[in-house]
């Protein structure tokens, strides 16, 4: 069995290829050709700690994998990661374990690839200002992935901790070809063309009044506590999700960001305009009349399968990784 570490994943990563692979997988999900049961979670004595299992088989990729992801928010500030994951890739014909991959980096990069894909498909062609809300792993991966989809002229970094925002902006500055600076969250959102929310917030950190017509918003926040997007933003937005079947399901399957406005009667399940896979497959999308747009991600296993298969194939071709005996 091949083992790919975090460093191996970083060496092999091709963000453009990953965005394409995630798009292909999501098109298969929307076409009903993927075997992907809803995420299942076991909760620890700490009511916010959960071990979630996410299996899927994507026939078009000839790939099957499962991710085990542990989300323990209480680790924040302790030196331990709040999210810890591994991905197991298996041969879909024999069940043989082919690879074990670092799931932390795969989760960060495939999630950012989904947001980048939504930006490619939904943001205005002339989008110039990108705002990243958050200062963690997802904020960094989003900055590096989404910036590749438009000719951005400015990147704003904003979080709930000004020092962390400044530190991330400084770290990103030499890695991207656009000016990067940190600011407050409301200032980052105002006038931005694309806003990527990447927090673990338990209460909304971005609000409808900060968004201009035509703004594209991506939201990947996923916590036991609550949403990062306020209900008014969800209600006013043209909403695209990964899967209609799971978007409104209770945590740890669906999203608090959608469950709250649904419970409050601000939206119903028909509020979903499309699945991202439908847009990949060519479903009509009128950007000019869409107002603000929102891609709300809760994470689906098909994206992990796509990433794991892409990385495994690259590792075999390039001779990267460590082979172990089970």
PyMOL commands that set and color helices and strands:
alter all, ss='L'
color gray80, all
select helices_A, chain A and resi 6-12+15-30+59-61+73-75+103-122+137-146+162-173+185-189+208-210+231-236+244-247+256-263+269-271+276-280+287-289+301-318
alter helices_A, ss='H'
color red, helices_A
select strands_A, chain A and resi 2-4+34-35+40-43+50-58+63-71+83-90+97-102+129-133+154-158+179-182+194-197+216-219+238-241+272-275+293-296+322-323
alter strands_A, ss='S'
color yellow, strands_A
deselect
rebuild
show_as cartoon
